[in-house]
């Protein structure tokens, strides 16, 4: 970065080549905007989509945590009000929350792997360790 600044200062001081300086400036701003898009805007929109999908896939019986830290089990879902009712603690207190208050869904749901999808490989395309253990067992 420090070697780059004197070159820019010399180019602007010469004054004879203004069009290349203008092109350089435009490319610089395009690069900054692209970096902002890929590091700030795009990940934020992906996160919002995942949160919306999480809230829309709620089912009765799911364990959730709200943004306030309240943990409970979903006992009712009211789609017309965009709300849920959760039950907390051993005394079964019921509370009503809006869906946007949900921070995490703590219930683990296993999704069956579809036949058309190949199994994901490990780092650099090598198989996972448990895959190699299974192949050793079949050879014996």
Phi and psi in radians as a Rosetta constraint file:
Dihedral C 1 N 2 CA 2 C 2 CIRCULARHARMONIC -1.240 0.35
Dihedral N 2 CA 2 C 2 N 3 CIRCULARHARMONIC -0.529 0.35
Dihedral C 2 N 3 CA 3 C 3 CIRCULARHARMONIC -1.294 0.35
Dihedral N 3 CA 3 C 3 N 4 CIRCULARHARMONIC -0.390 0.35
Dihedral C 3 N 4 CA 4 C 4 CIRCULARHARMONIC -1.339 0.35
Dihedral N 4 CA 4 C 4 N 5 CIRCULARHARMONIC -0.601 0.35
Dihedral C 4 N 5 CA 5 C 5 CIRCULARHARMONIC -1.140 0.35
Dihedral N 5 CA 5 C 5 N 6 CIRCULARHARMONIC -0.742 0.35
Dihedral C 5 N 6 CA 6 C 6 CIRCULARHARMONIC -1.115 0.35
Dihedral N 6 CA 6 C 6 N 7 CIRCULARHARMONIC -0.584 0.35
Dihedral C 6 N 7 CA 7 C 7 CIRCULARHARMONIC -1.130 0.35
Dihedral N 7 CA 7 C 7 N 8 CIRCULARHARMONIC -0.739 0.35
Dihedral C 7 N 8 CA 8 C 8 CIRCULARHARMONIC -1.159 0.35
Dihedral N 8 CA 8 C 8 N 9 CIRCULARHARMONIC -0.670 0.35
Dihedral C 8 N 9 CA 9 C 9 CIRCULARHARMONIC -1.145 0.35
Dihedral N 9 CA 9 C 9 N 10 CIRCULARHARMONIC -0.701 0.35
Dihedral C 9 N 10 CA 10 C 10 CIRCULARHARMONIC -1.167 0.35
Dihedral N 10 CA 10 C 10 N 11 CIRCULARHARMONIC -0.694 0.35
Dihedral C 10 N 11 CA 11 C 11 CIRCULARHARMONIC -1.150 0.35
Dihedral N 11 CA 11 C 11 N 12 CIRCULARHARMONIC -0.664 0.35
Dihedral C 11 N 12 CA 12 C 12 CIRCULARHARMONIC -1.339 0.35
Dihedral N 12 CA 12 C 12 N 13 CIRCULARHARMONIC -0.481 0.35
Dihedral C 12 N 13 CA 13 C 13 CIRCULARHARMONIC -1.302 0.35
Dihedral N 13 CA 13 C 13 N 14 CIRCULARHARMONIC -0.505 0.35
Dihedral C 13 N 14 CA 14 C 14 CIRCULARHARMONIC -1.144 0.35
Dihedral N 14 CA 14 C 14 N 15 CIRCULARHARMONIC -0.696 0.35
Dihedral C 14 N 15 CA 15 C 15 CIRCULARHARMONIC 1.293 0.35
Dihedral N 15 CA 15 C 15 N 16 CIRCULARHARMONIC -0.251 0.35
Dihedral C 15 N 16 CA 16 C 16 CIRCULARHARMONIC -1.375 0.35
Dihedral N 16 CA 16 C 16 N 17 CIRCULARHARMONIC -0.460 0.35
Dihedral C 16 N 17 CA 17 C 17 CIRCULARHARMONIC -2.045 0.35
Dihedral N 17 CA 17 C 17 N 18 CIRCULARHARMONIC 1.201 0.35
Dihedral C 17 N 18 CA 18 C 18 CIRCULARHARMONIC -1.262 0.35
Dihedral N 18 CA 18 C 18 N 19 CIRCULARHARMONIC -0.566 0.35
Dihedral C 18 N 19 CA 19 C 19 CIRCULARHARMONIC -1.187 0.35
Dihedral N 19 CA 19 C 19 N 20 CIRCULARHARMONIC -0.682 0.35
Dihedral C 19 N 20 CA 20 C 20 CIRCULARHARMONIC -1.206 0.35
Dihedral N 20 CA 20 C 20 N 21 CIRCULARHARMONIC -0.587 0.35
Dihedral C 20 N 21 CA 21 C 21 CIRCULARHARMONIC -1.142 0.35
Dihedral N 21 CA 21 C 21 N 22 CIRCULARHARMONIC -0.687 0.35
Dihedral C 21 N 22 CA 22 C 22 CIRCULARHARMONIC -1.171 0.35
Dihedral N 22 CA 22 C 22 N 23 CIRCULARHARMONIC -0.725 0.35
Dihedral C 22 N 23 CA 23 C 23 CIRCULARHARMONIC -1.111 0.35
Dihedral N 23 CA 23 C 23 N 24 CIRCULARHARMONIC -0.743 0.35
Dihedral C 23 N 24 CA 24 C 24 CIRCULARHARMONIC -1.049 0.35
Dihedral N 24 CA 24 C 24 N 25 CIRCULARHARMONIC -0.735 0.35
Dihedral C 24 N 25 CA 25 C 25 CIRCULARHARMONIC -1.139 0.35
Dihedral N 25 CA 25 C 25 N 26 CIRCULARHARMONIC -0.734 0.35
Dihedral C 25 N 26 CA 26 C 26 CIRCULARHARMONIC -1.121 0.35
Dihedral N 26 CA 26 C 26 N 27 CIRCULARHARMONIC -0.776 0.35
Dihedral C 26 N 27 CA 27 C 27 CIRCULARHARMONIC -1.100 0.35
Dihedral N 27 CA 27 C 27 N 28 CIRCULARHARMONIC -0.619 0.35
Dihedral C 27 N 28 CA 28 C 28 CIRCULARHARMONIC -1.105 0.35
Dihedral N 28 CA 28 C 28 N 29 CIRCULARHARMONIC -0.794 0.35
Dihedral C 28 N 29 CA 29 C 29 CIRCULARHARMONIC -1.176 0.35
Dihedral N 29 CA 29 C 29 N 30 CIRCULARHARMONIC -0.637 0.35
Dihedral C 29 N 30 CA 30 C 30 CIRCULARHARMONIC -1.113 0.35
Dihedral N 30 CA 30 C 30 N 31 CIRCULARHARMONIC -0.732 0.35
Dihedral C 30 N 31 CA 31 C 31 CIRCULARHARMONIC -1.121 0.35
Dihedral N 31 CA 31 C 31 N 32 CIRCULARHARMONIC -0.705 0.35
Dihedral C 31 N 32 CA 32 C 32 CIRCULARHARMONIC -1.132 0.35
Dihedral N 32 CA 32 C 32 N 33 CIRCULARHARMONIC -0.765 0.35
Dihedral C 32 N 33 CA 33 C 33 CIRCULARHARMONIC -1.114 0.35
Dihedral N 33 CA 33 C 33 N 34 CIRCULARHARMONIC -0.714 0.35
Dihedral C 33 N 34 CA 34 C 34 CIRCULARHARMONIC -1.099 0.35
Dihedral N 34 CA 34 C 34 N 35 CIRCULARHARMONIC -0.730 0.35
Dihedral C 34 N 35 CA 35 C 35 CIRCULARHARMONIC -1.114 0.35
Dihedral N 35 CA 35 C 35 N 36 CIRCULARHARMONIC -0.749 0.35
Dihedral C 35 N 36 CA 36 C 36 CIRCULARHARMONIC -1.073 0.35
Dihedral N 36 CA 36 C 36 N 37 CIRCULARHARMONIC -0.721 0.35
Dihedral C 36 N 37 CA 37 C 37 CIRCULARHARMONIC -1.104 0.35
Dihedral N 37 CA 37 C 37 N 38 CIRCULARHARMONIC -0.856 0.35
Dihedral C 37 N 38 CA 38 C 38 CIRCULARHARMONIC -1.318 0.35
Dihedral N 38 CA 38 C 38 N 39 CIRCULARHARMONIC -0.412 0.35
Dihedral C 38 N 39 CA 39 C 39 CIRCULARHARMONIC -1.763 0.35
Dihedral N 39 CA 39 C 39 N 40 CIRCULARHARMONIC -0.352 0.35
Dihedral C 39 N 40 CA 40 C 40 CIRCULARHARMONIC -2.103 0.35
Dihedral N 40 CA 40 C 40 N 41 CIRCULARHARMONIC -0.967 0.35
Dihedral C 40 N 41 CA 41 C 41 CIRCULARHARMONIC -1.263 0.35
Dihedral N 41 CA 41 C 41 N 42 CIRCULARHARMONIC -0.867 0.35
Dihedral C 41 N 42 CA 42 C 42 CIRCULARHARMONIC -1.111 0.35
Dihedral N 42 CA 42 C 42 N 43 CIRCULARHARMONIC -0.846 0.35
Dihedral C 42 N 43 CA 43 C 43 CIRCULARHARMONIC -1.075 0.35
Dihedral N 43 CA 43 C 43 N 44 CIRCULARHARMONIC -0.606 0.35
Dihedral C 43 N 44 CA 44 C 44 CIRCULARHARMONIC -1.151 0.35
Dihedral N 44 CA 44 C 44 N 45 CIRCULARHARMONIC -0.720 0.35
Dihedral C 44 N 45 CA 45 C 45 CIRCULARHARMONIC -1.208 0.35
Dihedral N 45 CA 45 C 45 N 46 CIRCULARHARMONIC -0.619 0.35
Dihedral C 45 N 46 CA 46 C 46 CIRCULARHARMONIC -1.110 0.35
Dihedral N 46 CA 46 C 46 N 47 CIRCULARHARMONIC -0.723 0.35
Dihedral C 46 N 47 CA 47 C 47 CIRCULARHARMONIC -1.117 0.35
Dihedral N 47 CA 47 C 47 N 48 CIRCULARHARMONIC -0.717 0.35
Dihedral C 47 N 48 CA 48 C 48 CIRCULARHARMONIC -1.117 0.35
Dihedral N 48 CA 48 C 48 N 49 CIRCULARHARMONIC -0.697 0.35
Dihedral C 48 N 49 CA 49 C 49 CIRCULARHARMONIC -1.122 0.35
Dihedral N 49 CA 49 C 49 N 50 CIRCULARHARMONIC -0.730 0.35
Dihedral C 49 N 50 CA 50 C 50 CIRCULARHARMONIC -1.126 0.35
Dihedral N 50 CA 50 C 50 N 51 CIRCULARHARMONIC -0.701 0.35
Dihedral C 50 N 51 CA 51 C 51 CIRCULARHARMONIC -1.144 0.35
Dihedral N 51 CA 51 C 51 N 52 CIRCULARHARMONIC -0.706 0.35
Dihedral C 51 N 52 CA 52 C 52 CIRCULARHARMONIC -1.136 0.35
Dihedral N 52 CA 52 C 52 N 53 CIRCULARHARMONIC -0.703 0.35
Dihedral C 52 N 53 CA 53 C 53 CIRCULARHARMONIC -1.160 0.35
Dihedral N 53 CA 53 C 53 N 54 CIRCULARHARMONIC -0.660 0.35
Dihedral C 53 N 54 CA 54 C 54 CIRCULARHARMONIC -1.106 0.35
Dihedral N 54 CA 54 C 54 N 55 CIRCULARHARMONIC -0.764 0.35
Dihedral C 54 N 55 CA 55 C 55 CIRCULARHARMONIC -1.238 0.35
Dihedral N 55 CA 55 C 55 N 56 CIRCULARHARMONIC -0.578 0.35
Dihedral C 55 N 56 CA 56 C 56 CIRCULARHARMONIC -1.383 0.35
Dihedral N 56 CA 56 C 56 N 57 CIRCULARHARMONIC -0.291 0.35
Dihedral C 56 N 57 CA 57 C 57 CIRCULARHARMONIC -1.695 0.35
Dihedral N 57 CA 57 C 57 N 58 CIRCULARHARMONIC 0.251 0.35
Dihedral C 57 N 58 CA 58 C 58 CIRCULARHARMONIC -1.126 0.35
Dihedral N 58 CA 58 C 58 N 59 CIRCULARHARMONIC 2.515 0.35
Dihedral C 58 N 59 CA 59 C 59 CIRCULARHARMONIC -2.300 0.35
Dihedral N 59 CA 59 C 59 N 60 CIRCULARHARMONIC 2.782 0.35
Dihedral C 59 N 60 CA 60 C 60 CIRCULARHARMONIC -1.164 0.35
Dihedral N 60 CA 60 C 60 N 61 CIRCULARHARMONIC 2.318 0.35
Dihedral C 60 N 61 CA 61 C 61 CIRCULARHARMONIC 1.780 0.35
Dihedral N 61 CA 61 C 61 N 62 CIRCULARHARMONIC -0.165 0.35
Dihedral C 61 N 62 CA 62 C 62 CIRCULARHARMONIC -1.232 0.35
Dihedral N 62 CA 62 C 62 N 63 CIRCULARHARMONIC 2.462 0.35
Dihedral C 62 N 63 CA 63 C 63 CIRCULARHARMONIC -1.541 0.35
Dihedral N 63 CA 63 C 63 N 64 CIRCULARHARMONIC 2.223 0.35
Dihedral C 63 N 64 CA 64 C 64 CIRCULARHARMONIC -2.252 0.35
Dihedral N 64 CA 64 C 64 N 65 CIRCULARHARMONIC 2.852 0.35
Dihedral C 64 N 65 CA 65 C 65 CIRCULARHARMONIC -2.213 0.35
Dihedral N 65 CA 65 C 65 N 66 CIRCULARHARMONIC 2.292 0.35
Dihedral C 65 N 66 CA 66 C 66 CIRCULARHARMONIC -1.503 0.35
Dihedral N 66 CA 66 C 66 N 67 CIRCULARHARMONIC 3.001 0.35
Dihedral C 66 N 67 CA 67 C 67 CIRCULARHARMONIC -1.188 0.35
Dihedral N 67 CA 67 C 67 N 68 CIRCULARHARMONIC -0.313 0.35
Dihedral C 67 N 68 CA 68 C 68 CIRCULARHARMONIC -1.547 0.35
Dihedral N 68 CA 68 C 68 N 69 CIRCULARHARMONIC -0.053 0.35
Dihedral C 68 N 69 CA 69 C 69 CIRCULARHARMONIC 1.632 0.35
Dihedral N 69 CA 69 C 69 N 70 CIRCULARHARMONIC 0.101 0.35
Dihedral C 69 N 70 CA 70 C 70 CIRCULARHARMONIC -1.395 0.35
Dihedral N 70 CA 70 C 70 N 71 CIRCULARHARMONIC 2.228 0.35
Dihedral C 70 N 71 CA 71 C 71 CIRCULARHARMONIC -1.875 0.35
Dihedral N 71 CA 71 C 71 N 72 CIRCULARHARMONIC 2.460 0.35
Dihedral C 71 N 72 CA 72 C 72 CIRCULARHARMONIC -2.972 0.35
Dihedral N 72 CA 72 C 72 N 73 CIRCULARHARMONIC 3.135 0.35
Dihedral C 72 N 73 CA 73 C 73 CIRCULARHARMONIC -1.928 0.35
Dihedral N 73 CA 73 C 73 N 74 CIRCULARHARMONIC 2.366 0.35
Dihedral C 73 N 74 CA 74 C 74 CIRCULARHARMONIC -1.256 0.35
Dihedral N 74 CA 74 C 74 N 75 CIRCULARHARMONIC 2.191 0.35
Dihedral C 74 N 75 CA 75 C 75 CIRCULARHARMONIC -1.957 0.35
Dihedral N 75 CA 75 C 75 N 76 CIRCULARHARMONIC -0.342 0.35
Dihedral C 75 N 76 CA 76 C 76 CIRCULARHARMONIC -2.712 0.35
Dihedral N 76 CA 76 C 76 N 77 CIRCULARHARMONIC 2.568 0.35
Dihedral C 76 N 77 CA 77 C 77 CIRCULARHARMONIC -2.189 0.35
Dihedral N 77 CA 77 C 77 N 78 CIRCULARHARMONIC 2.164 0.35
Dihedral C 77 N 78 CA 78 C 78 CIRCULARHARMONIC -1.963 0.35
Dihedral N 78 CA 78 C 78 N 79 CIRCULARHARMONIC 1.690 0.35
Dihedral C 78 N 79 CA 79 C 79 CIRCULARHARMONIC -1.216 0.35
Dihedral N 79 CA 79 C 79 N 80 CIRCULARHARMONIC -0.543 0.35
Dihedral C 79 N 80 CA 80 C 80 CIRCULARHARMONIC -1.173 0.35
Dihedral N 80 CA 80 C 80 N 81 CIRCULARHARMONIC -0.520 0.35
Dihedral C 80 N 81 CA 81 C 81 CIRCULARHARMONIC -1.730 0.35
Dihedral N 81 CA 81 C 81 N 82 CIRCULARHARMONIC -0.078 0.35
Dihedral C 81 N 82 CA 82 C 82 CIRCULARHARMONIC 0.998 0.35
Dihedral N 82 CA 82 C 82 N 83 CIRCULARHARMONIC 0.809 0.35
Dihedral C 82 N 83 CA 83 C 83 CIRCULARHARMONIC -2.373 0.35
Dihedral N 83 CA 83 C 83 N 84 CIRCULARHARMONIC 2.844 0.35
Dihedral C 83 N 84 CA 84 C 84 CIRCULARHARMONIC -2.307 0.35
Dihedral N 84 CA 84 C 84 N 85 CIRCULARHARMONIC 2.763 0.35
Dihedral C 84 N 85 CA 85 C 85 CIRCULARHARMONIC -2.071 0.35
Dihedral N 85 CA 85 C 85 N 86 CIRCULARHARMONIC 2.205 0.35
Dihedral C 85 N 86 CA 86 C 86 CIRCULARHARMONIC -2.029 0.35
Dihedral N 86 CA 86 C 86 N 87 CIRCULARHARMONIC 2.765 0.35
Dihedral C 86 N 87 CA 87 C 87 CIRCULARHARMONIC -2.060 0.35
Dihedral N 87 CA 87 C 87 N 88 CIRCULARHARMONIC 2.246 0.35
Dihedral C 87 N 88 CA 88 C 88 CIRCULARHARMONIC -2.139 0.35
Dihedral N 88 CA 88 C 88 N 89 CIRCULARHARMONIC 2.674 0.35
Dihedral C 88 N 89 CA 89 C 89 CIRCULARHARMONIC 1.156 0.35
Dihedral N 89 CA 89 C 89 N 90 CIRCULARHARMONIC 3.108 0.35
Dihedral C 89 N 90 CA 90 C 90 CIRCULARHARMONIC -1.345 0.35
Dihedral N 90 CA 90 C 90 N 91 CIRCULARHARMONIC -0.367 0.35
Dihedral C 90 N 91 CA 91 C 91 CIRCULARHARMONIC -1.524 0.35
Dihedral N 91 CA 91 C 91 N 92 CIRCULARHARMONIC 0.050 0.35
Dihedral C 91 N 92 CA 92 C 92 CIRCULARHARMONIC 0.979 0.35
Dihedral N 92 CA 92 C 92 N 93 CIRCULARHARMONIC 0.880 0.35
Dihedral C 92 N 93 CA 93 C 93 CIRCULARHARMONIC -1.286 0.35
Dihedral N 93 CA 93 C 93 N 94 CIRCULARHARMONIC 2.302 0.35
Dihedral C 93 N 94 CA 94 C 94 CIRCULARHARMONIC -1.809 0.35
Dihedral N 94 CA 94 C 94 N 95 CIRCULARHARMONIC 2.351 0.35
Dihedral C 94 N 95 CA 95 C 95 CIRCULARHARMONIC -2.293 0.35
Dihedral N 95 CA 95 C 95 N 96 CIRCULARHARMONIC 2.587 0.35
Dihedral C 95 N 96 CA 96 C 96 CIRCULARHARMONIC -1.884 0.35
Dihedral N 96 CA 96 C 96 N 97 CIRCULARHARMONIC 2.280 0.35
Dihedral C 96 N 97 CA 97 C 97 CIRCULARHARMONIC -2.314 0.35
Dihedral N 97 CA 97 C 97 N 98 CIRCULARHARMONIC 2.714 0.35
Dihedral C 97 N 98 CA 98 C 98 CIRCULARHARMONIC -1.335 0.35
Dihedral N 98 CA 98 C 98 N 99 CIRCULARHARMONIC 2.692 0.35
Dihedral C 98 N 99 CA 99 C 99 CIRCULARHARMONIC -1.141 0.35
Dihedral N 99 CA 99 C 99 N 100 CIRCULARHARMONIC -0.493 0.35
Dihedral C 99 N 100 CA 100 C 100 CIRCULARHARMONIC -1.216 0.35
Dihedral N 100 CA 100 C 100 N 101 CIRCULARHARMONIC -0.193 0.35
Dihedral C 100 N 101 CA 101 C 101 CIRCULARHARMONIC -1.399 0.35
Dihedral N 101 CA 101 C 101 N 102 CIRCULARHARMONIC -0.136 0.35
Dihedral C 101 N 102 CA 102 C 102 CIRCULARHARMONIC -1.343 0.35
Dihedral N 102 CA 102 C 102 N 103 CIRCULARHARMONIC 2.206 0.35
Dihedral C 102 N 103 CA 103 C 103 CIRCULARHARMONIC -1.645 0.35
Dihedral N 103 CA 103 C 103 N 104 CIRCULARHARMONIC -0.911 0.35
Dihedral C 103 N 104 CA 104 C 104 CIRCULARHARMONIC -2.450 0.35
Dihedral N 104 CA 104 C 104 N 105 CIRCULARHARMONIC 2.690 0.35
Dihedral C 104 N 105 CA 105 C 105 CIRCULARHARMONIC -1.863 0.35
Dihedral N 105 CA 105 C 105 N 106 CIRCULARHARMONIC 2.034 0.35
Dihedral C 105 N 106 CA 106 C 106 CIRCULARHARMONIC -1.565 0.35
Dihedral N 106 CA 106 C 106 N 107 CIRCULARHARMONIC -0.139 0.35
Dihedral C 106 N 107 CA 107 C 107 CIRCULARHARMONIC -1.336 0.35
Dihedral N 107 CA 107 C 107 N 108 CIRCULARHARMONIC 2.236 0.35
Dihedral C 107 N 108 CA 108 C 108 CIRCULARHARMONIC -1.574 0.35
Dihedral N 108 CA 108 C 108 N 109 CIRCULARHARMONIC 2.149 0.35
Dihedral C 108 N 109 CA 109 C 109 CIRCULARHARMONIC -1.993 0.35
Dihedral N 109 CA 109 C 109 N 110 CIRCULARHARMONIC 2.216 0.35
Dihedral C 109 N 110 CA 110 C 110 CIRCULARHARMONIC -1.548 0.35
Dihedral N 110 CA 110 C 110 N 111 CIRCULARHARMONIC 2.249 0.35
Dihedral C 110 N 111 CA 111 C 111 CIRCULARHARMONIC -1.749 0.35
Dihedral N 111 CA 111 C 111 N 112 CIRCULARHARMONIC 2.181 0.35
Dihedral C 111 N 112 CA 112 C 112 CIRCULARHARMONIC -1.164 0.35
Dihedral N 112 CA 112 C 112 N 113 CIRCULARHARMONIC 2.446 0.35
Dihedral C 112 N 113 CA 113 C 113 CIRCULARHARMONIC -1.352 0.35
Dihedral N 113 CA 113 C 113 N 114 CIRCULARHARMONIC 2.280 0.35
Dihedral C 113 N 114 CA 114 C 114 CIRCULARHARMONIC -1.297 0.35
Dihedral N 114 CA 114 C 114 N 115 CIRCULARHARMONIC 2.628 0.35
Dihedral C 114 N 115 CA 115 C 115 CIRCULARHARMONIC -1.149 0.35
Dihedral N 115 CA 115 C 115 N 116 CIRCULARHARMONIC -0.517 0.35
Dihedral C 115 N 116 CA 116 C 116 CIRCULARHARMONIC -1.349 0.35
Dihedral N 116 CA 116 C 116 N 117 CIRCULARHARMONIC -0.306 0.35
Dihedral C 116 N 117 CA 117 C 117 CIRCULARHARMONIC -1.596 0.35
Dihedral N 117 CA 117 C 117 N 118 CIRCULARHARMONIC 2.260 0.35
Dihedral C 117 N 118 CA 118 C 118 CIRCULARHARMONIC -1.292 0.35
Dihedral N 118 CA 118 C 118 N 119 CIRCULARHARMONIC 2.698 0.35
Dihedral C 118 N 119 CA 119 C 119 CIRCULARHARMONIC -1.225 0.35
Dihedral N 119 CA 119 C 119 N 120 CIRCULARHARMONIC 2.450 0.35
Dihedral C 119 N 120 CA 120 C 120 CIRCULARHARMONIC -1.243 0.35
Dihedral N 120 CA 120 C 120 N 121 CIRCULARHARMONIC 2.466 0.35
Dihedral C 120 N 121 CA 121 C 121 CIRCULARHARMONIC -1.590 0.35
Dihedral N 121 CA 121 C 121 N 122 CIRCULARHARMONIC 2.920 0.35
Dihedral C 121 N 122 CA 122 C 122 CIRCULARHARMONIC -1.427 0.35
Dihedral N 122 CA 122 C 122 N 123 CIRCULARHARMONIC -2.737 0.35
Dihedral C 122 N 123 CA 123 C 123 CIRCULARHARMONIC -1.158 0.35
Dihedral N 123 CA 123 C 123 N 124 CIRCULARHARMONIC 2.321 0.35
Dihedral C 123 N 124 CA 124 C 124 CIRCULARHARMONIC 1.039 0.35
Dihedral N 124 CA 124 C 124 N 125 CIRCULARHARMONIC 0.481 0.35
Dihedral C 124 N 125 CA 125 C 125 CIRCULARHARMONIC 1.440 0.35
Dihedral N 125 CA 125 C 125 N 126 CIRCULARHARMONIC -0.006 0.35
Dihedral C 125 N 126 CA 126 C 126 CIRCULARHARMONIC -1.384 0.35
Dihedral N 126 CA 126 C 126 N 127 CIRCULARHARMONIC 2.631 0.35
Dihedral C 126 N 127 CA 127 C 127 CIRCULARHARMONIC -1.180 0.35
Dihedral N 127 CA 127 C 127 N 128 CIRCULARHARMONIC 2.803 0.35
Dihedral C 127 N 128 CA 128 C 128 CIRCULARHARMONIC -1.269 0.35
Dihedral N 128 CA 128 C 128 N 129 CIRCULARHARMONIC 2.824 0.35
Dihedral C 128 N 129 CA 129 C 129 CIRCULARHARMONIC -1.099 0.35
Dihedral N 129 CA 129 C 129 N 130 CIRCULARHARMONIC -0.689 0.35
Dihedral C 129 N 130 CA 130 C 130 CIRCULARHARMONIC -1.195 0.35
Dihedral N 130 CA 130 C 130 N 131 CIRCULARHARMONIC -0.482 0.35
Dihedral C 130 N 131 CA 131 C 131 CIRCULARHARMONIC -1.153 0.35
Dihedral N 131 CA 131 C 131 N 132 CIRCULARHARMONIC -0.718 0.35
Dihedral C 131 N 132 CA 132 C 132 CIRCULARHARMONIC -1.207 0.35
Dihedral N 132 CA 132 C 132 N 133 CIRCULARHARMONIC -0.576 0.35
Dihedral C 132 N 133 CA 133 C 133 CIRCULARHARMONIC -1.142 0.35
Dihedral N 133 CA 133 C 133 N 134 CIRCULARHARMONIC -0.667 0.35
Dihedral C 133 N 134 CA 134 C 134 CIRCULARHARMONIC -1.175 0.35
Dihedral N 134 CA 134 C 134 N 135 CIRCULARHARMONIC -0.657 0.35
Dihedral C 134 N 135 CA 135 C 135 CIRCULARHARMONIC -1.206 0.35
Dihedral N 135 CA 135 C 135 N 136 CIRCULARHARMONIC -0.597 0.35
Dihedral C 135 N 136 CA 136 C 136 CIRCULARHARMONIC -1.146 0.35
Dihedral N 136 CA 136 C 136 N 137 CIRCULARHARMONIC -0.676 0.35
Dihedral C 136 N 137 CA 137 C 137 CIRCULARHARMONIC -1.189 0.35
Dihedral N 137 CA 137 C 137 N 138 CIRCULARHARMONIC -0.604 0.35
Dihedral C 137 N 138 CA 138 C 138 CIRCULARHARMONIC -1.319 0.35
Dihedral N 138 CA 138 C 138 N 139 CIRCULARHARMONIC -0.469 0.35
Dihedral C 138 N 139 CA 139 C 139 CIRCULARHARMONIC -1.260 0.35
Dihedral N 139 CA 139 C 139 N 140 CIRCULARHARMONIC -0.527 0.35
